[in-house]
């Protein structure tokens, strides 16, 4: 049975390898029949920009990003963050924090990396 799943990434990708690892795990969930949404909070939206010079495990990140584009995996970022130039080809929605909270509560499963 298909589940609605969110992967919430709230760690700084310039401080730890966990955000890139979380994306790899999310991609594995997308390969199944799960409806997967990725929520990027804090500095995690850096993962979808060209500003990756300081991202830990950037070589792994660059390997997996095209798959997210091809699969049209939905990403959600918090509105009100400093404006960032996201790479083309990603399905990115900006939502207020309370809407993100409501979204997470409505899903079947949530994996949180914070």
Beta strands, then each sheet from edge to edge (+ up, - down):
strand 1: 4-9
strand 2: 35-40
strand 3: 74-78
strand 4: 91-95
strand 5: 109-113
sheet 1: 4+ 3+ 2+ 1+ 5+
end
